[in-house]
């Protein structure tokens, strides 16, 4: 039997090497894509968490110097700032060469350089616990504005305040009134960048801010001083709701409630139920009173807003209800119940108009009004307003220079004619000169933390008026912190010590008590 041959199949007549170029091209494209993904996940997605590439000398770039302040940072022999594993040791000549470059090129004009607050060194403090990221005073941005009741835009406040601070710098920061430069004092001030806050979930945002304030606020300051036990944070907002996470963190750091010194056109102690909407997170009132509903709603996300954060803080026991102060009030109310709610929280209310009108002075007060500001007084127990009167009321009510105080400064305390870039403007406010004078009169208070909030640059004028006022308020707060610690300018401090020694020696010579060694 003859075998049947197997069937055959026809193949294309062109050779196989025709496909070879396409095969090589596909491999090249695949490898290129992998390289791009590696780079994207490293240097381009999050550049702040990647080291700068080393140059031929083993130096990692400018971080070895203290930012743009012009003062040299801490160089280490194992290469770069803080040391870089694998880099060779740097010689003294190389370090001196870098210091010379810093001397020549480290200075910046107000219109040059990367935008940090006052041209201060920048470190992303939340992701950096190295000695180089240590600080005594940290400036931290909180770009959050999804808890506002009217105009949004304050999420761009930190950026606007930093830009407006461009004419401040370590080279031009000397405060002639206080005789110190806060940016060259023994206290180290860093711009710690911004907290990465979600814009989609306010409950999560509040938790993120609380954890960030707690992380930074729990760090030990560089200065060793009993009067400076914790670092201090100046927060650039952001809407005013950021004050609640700050108070939650301070409560844990200081182990109890703090006094709130609140500059604002509005109370911000509103019971959430006063907003007049039935669309709350818990629509069934169960026959409860308004106060009970408010207490229950304080746990809802809708209660966390920029007009109720101090009400929530009071409910949580975060505020010292015997010594807290509102200053600059002039808003409309929903009803007299708003004042009743505020009374329960123990705030002293100072209205904006009281800066002009005489007020009755209470003889029972432990502090008398300054008679030098009084002539002519209509009677012994009243004296004109002006900044001295506001200062006197605040100091009398707080009545302590040691209790911890949180200073919360809403930019809308300033008249919108001078600071229009804010979310809830109220006509009839104080001038920038008046608020600066008031802040200067409160420098003896123990302010342990502060914020500047509600700067919304989209509504600002072409001259950045609102940002400029906010940047100056920040400068006043920083000056107060440095001055209260006695941390004046290093050069000025040495000169003062030398002058004191010279005077002491002169007195010794006059009194005939100079030692033989001194005479020789």
Protein Blocks (a to p, Z undefined) as FASTA:
>chain_A
ZZdddddddddfbdfklmmmmmmmmmmmmmmmmmmmmmmmmmmmmmmlpccdddfkopab
jklpghjnopacdddfkgpjhiaehiacddfklmmmmmmmmmmmmpccfkgcjddehhia
cddfklocbfklgcfbdcdddddfklcfkbghjlmmmmmmmmmmmmgcfklmccfknopa
fklcfbdcddebjadddfkbmklmmmmmmmmmmmmmmpccfbdcfklmbccddddehifk
lmmmmmmmmmmmnopacddddddfbfolacfklnopabbfblbgnlpafklmmmmmmmpm
klmccklmmmmmmmnopaccklgccehiabdcfbfklmmmmmmnopacddfklmmpccdd
dfkbmbdcdfklmpccfbfkbccebjklmmmmmmmmnopakbccdddddfklpcfklmmb
cfbdcehiacfklmmmmmmmmmmpccfbdcdehiafklpcfkommmmmmmmmmmmmmmmm
mmmnopacfklmmmmmmmmmmmmmmmmmmnopacfklmZZ
